[in-house]
């Protein structure tokens, strides 16, 4: 199980290896979603 605090630390290779996300589009979608949360100043502690 991976929560939001861990997602931002995973690389694309780790997404593939540990989460089974093999399609590049899905990997990019996750990475961009995390980037958007950073831009919006998402508070990981909450």
Secondary structure, DSSP 8 states (H G I E B T S, - for coil): ---HHHHTT--HHHHHHHH----HHHHHHHHHHHHHHHHTT--TT-
